[in-house]
Amino acid sequence: MKGLIIENAYFESEATRYQSGRIAAELAALGVETDTVKNDFFGGATESGKLLNAARGYAFCVYLDKDKYTARALESSGLRLFNTREAIELCDDKALTFLALAGLDIPTPKTLPGLLCYTPGAPIKEETYDYIERELGYPLVVKECYGSLGKFVYKAEGREELERLSKELQCTPHLYQKFVSGSAGRDVRAICVGGKAVSFMERRSQGDFRSNIGMGGKGSLYRADDRLVSLCERTATALGLDFCGIDVLFGKDGYLLCEVNSNAFFGGTESVTHVNVAKLYAEHIINAVKQ
């Protein structure tokens, strides 16, 4: 058995190197060799209805990217991806994440999808702003549908900021979300492997409403209760995720799901919780491939 690890073609950091390196090391410890490559080999190339350059000779692929085109090509060639293309697509688009979880009794902040626009500068109706204000109040959160590490998430304190952000993001997929004041600068990052919650880290930021470690937040071990474990495991299972990071807010009536990251960095989690996330993921991958 041989595996392939694919990283994003452009983005590289200490966190990405740690992630792919730890997974490769734990797979090697279990007797599985891997190759790690950047996603710049044009794996989704086609001609006359045929795939030209899909990876061959591998039993599986740990897909540490969000490129849905290459993911679709690799799956079409019969390669098992961790995570699957569908799971990655559902998590990469934050609006799709909430729509996929609707009706499953998973508590979330009230969320309104941004109105899609294809004409830059088209006027936004006053009634649109009125509706957002009435449904969410102030402050409220405005998020681009694509983004991670806490980037492209904004807070509107009033009408002026709401109008400015709405106009700036008019032709960018985005959403509006109720601000959870009791969780400002504080959340829980859970890691799930194979549908099971394996670690919980509380993140806190002193100077930002976002608690991401990459934005200056600090992590500490969090003792999860049964409600939090259930929330995270039901979410991971519903989205079909082999591995994920789940961000949970502290609402006044209990936990609220904030975001799901199909490609969550786990260096901070391993350091804080002392859970060997990479080993658990490697074991899950091998067991799933052998089934």
N, C-alpha and C positions, 0 to 999 in steps of 0.2 A: 504494500500500500504506500502510495506517495501523495502528498498534498501540495496544494498551491496556496500561497498567501498573496493577495493583491492589495496594494496600497494606492492611495490617490496619486495621480500623476504629478500634481503640482505642490500639494501641501506636505510639509515635513517638519516635525518638531521633536523635541525630547519625548513628548507623550506618544507620538505615533511610533517612534523607534522602540520605545519601551513595550508598547502593545504588541507589535508584530514579533519583536524579539522574544518576549515572554511566552507567547503562544507557540512559536517555533521550538523554543527550548523544552517546553512541557510535552509537546508532541514527540520530540526526539527522545525524551526520557521514557516515553511509552513505546519506542521502537518505530516511530513513523517519521520518515524524512520529508522535508518540505523545501520548496523553492519560494523565495520572496521576491516579487517583481512589482514594478510600478505599472499603473494602468495606462501605459502609453504605447501598447502594442496593437492598438486598433482591433481589439477582439470582436467588435461588432461590425466589421467590414462585410459587405455583401456584394454579390454580382450575379445577375440572372437568377435571383431567388435563392442563392446558395450562400452559406456562411463561408468566408474565406480564411479566417484566421482564428477560429475558436481554439482555446487551449486543449491539447490532447495529452494523454498519458498520465492523467491525474485522477485519483479516486474521489477527490473532493477539493473544494476551494473555500478558504476562509476569506470572505470578501469584505475587506476593511475600506470600503469606498461606498459612494452613493450613486454612482453612475449606472442608471437603470438600463442604458442601452447595452453596455458590455455585459451586465448581469443577465439580461434577457438572452443575449447570444450564447453565453456560457450554459445557461440552463437548457436552451434549445438543443445544444450539442450533447445533452445528457449528463452534464456535470452537476453534482450536488453542491449547492452553495449554502454557506453558513454566514449570515442569514440568507433566507430565500429572497428572490427578487421582489415578490409581492410584499413580504414583511418589510423590506427596506423602503419600498415606495410608500407604504402606509405610514411609516414613521418619519420619513424624510419630509413629507408634506404635513405640517401641523394641523391644517384644517381637515385633511383626510383622516388623521389619527382620531380626532374627536368624532367624526362622522362614523368611523368604523366601530367605535365603542358605544355609540348611541343605542339605547334600548337594552344595555347589558347591566344596568344598575351599578355602574361605576361612577362615583361622585366626581364631578369636575366643576371648575368655575364656569359661569355662564359665558358662552362664546358665540360671537357673531362672525360669520365669514365675510371678509371684505368683498365689496362689489367689484367684479372683474371689469376692467376697462381696457379698450384697445386703441383709444384715441387720446394721446397726451394732451392735457389741458382742458379736456371736456369738463363742463361745469358739474359740480356735485350739488345736489339739491339740499336746500336748507332742511327739508323734511328728513333727509338721511341723517344729518347730524342730530336733529331732534330725537330721532328714534334711538340712536346709539346712546345719547345722554340719558334718555328715559329708561332704557333697559339696563344700563351698566353703571350709571352715575360716575362721579369723579372722586379720586383719580381713576383712570382706567388704563389698561395695558394694550398696546398696539404691537403686534408681532408680524414680521415677515414670515411667510409659511415655510421658507427654506432658510436654514441657518442653525448653527450649533455654537457651543462654548459661550452661550449668553449673548452672542452678537445678534444684531438686528431685532432687539427687543427694546421697546420704548415705553415711557409712561407719559400720559397726557394728564396734566393737572386741571385743565379747563378747556373751554371751547376753542380758544385761540390755538392751543397746541394740538387739539384734535383736528382742527381744520388744516393746520400746517402738515401734520403727519399724513393725513388722508390724501392730501394733494401730492406730497412727495412720493407716496407709495401707490398712487393711483393705478399705475400700469405694472405693479409688482404684486403677485399673490400675497395677501395678508389677511389678518383677522383682528378682531377686537375682543378683549376679554375683561371680565370683572376683576378688579384689583382686590387681592386678598390681603387686607391691611395687617392682620395678625401674623402673616408670614413674610412680611417685608424683610428682605435680607436674610431669610432663613428658610431652609427646606430640608428634605431628606432625599438622598440619592441611594436608591436600592439597586442592586445588581441581581438579575435573574439569569439562570442558566438552565436550559431544558425545561422552562416553565416553573422552576423552583427559585424562590428568593434565597440567596446565599449570603448576602451582606447588606448592612445598612449603615450609612454615614450621614450624620447631620452636618450641613454646611451653613456657615454664618458669615455675613459680610457686615462690616461696620459702616461702610460709606456708600453702599449701593443697594437698591431694592432687589437686584439680582445677586444670588448667592454663589454663583459658579466659581470653582476654584481658579479657573483661568481668568476670572475678573477680580481676583483678590480675596475670594472667600476662603475660610479656614474650615477644615474638616475634623470631626470627632466621632467616636463610636456612638451609635444610636441603638438602644434596646427596643426592638420592634415588638408591638403587641400583635395579637392574632388578627385584628382588623387590618392593620397595615400589611401584614404578610398576605392575607387573603386578597386585598386590593391589588397588590403588585402581581401576584401569581395569576389572578384572573385576567389582568391586563395583558401580561406576556402571552398567556395561552390564547386569548381572543385574537391577538395580532399575529399569531403563528411564529413567534420569535424563539430562536435557539439561544440567543444571548441578547441582553439589552440592559440599559440603565434607565431607571424610572425615577422621575423627579416628582415628589409629593409635597404639597403645601399643607400648612396647618390652618384649616378653616375654623370658624367659631363653633361649628357643629361636628367637627371631625376632619379627617384627612380628605384632601382633594387632589386628584391626579392633575399634574401640571403639564408634563411632557414625557415622551418616550423616545429614547435614543437607541437606534439599532446598532450603533457602532460606538458605544460609550467607552471613553478612556477609563482604565481601571487602576492606573498606577497609584493615584491618591487613595483609592479604596483599599488596595492591598496594604499600603503603608499604614493606614489608620486602623483598619479592622483586623489585619493579620490573617485574612482569609486568602488562600491561594486561588484566586479567581481563574488565572490562566490554566492551572491544572484541572480544575473542575470543567472548564470549557473544553480542554483537550480531551478529557475522558468522555464528555458528552458527544463530541464530534466522532470519535472512534466508535463508540457504541451505536450511534445513529447510522454510520456508514456500513457497519457490519450487519445491521438488521435486514 
